[in-house]
Amino acid sequence: MSKDSKAQHRAPRQHPPTKIIVERHYVGTEKMETVFKRIAEEQITKKVKEIAEKGI
């Protein structure tokens, strides 16, 4: 049996490796968004109190 050039199989293309990025969306049982909002609110409240105490 002779090989026909059209019958030869090409090597499968190799795709570049895929990087998977995993982000945490929860801190404990709370969403990070909720935690960040709470921290921001605390910082704002603290700053407002400091400004109010200075009497500016």
N, C-alpha and C positions, 0 to 999 in steps of 0.2 A: 504494500500500500504506500502510495506516495502522498506527501502532505500538500494540500492545496493552500496557497498563500492566503486566500480569503478565509479559510477555515481556522487560521491561527487566532488564538485569543489574546487580547491585550491584557497587560497587568492592570489590576484595578487602581484607580487614582487614589492617592493618599491625601487626605485632607489635613490641614494643619491642626494641631491639638486645640481643643476647645477649653477655655478657662471658665470655670464656674465661680461666680462671685456670690457669696452667701452673706446677707445682711441680717443682723438681729433686729427684729421688730418689737421685741418685748423685753422688758426688764422685770424679771420675776414673772408676775402675771399681768402686768400693766403694759400697754403699748408705749413705745419710746416717745411717740408724739405727745402723749398725755404727760409723761414724766418731764419732757422738755418744757411744755407749757407751764407746768406747775413751778419748775425752777425759775423760768422767766418771770412769772407772776410774783414769786417770792423776792426776786432781785429788784423788780420794779417797786414793789411795796416797801422794801427796805430802803431804797434810794429816796422815795417820796417821804418816808418818815424822817430820814436824815436831813433832807432839805427843809421840812417843816420845823424840825427842832432848831435848825440854824436861823430860821426866821427870814429866809431870803424871799 
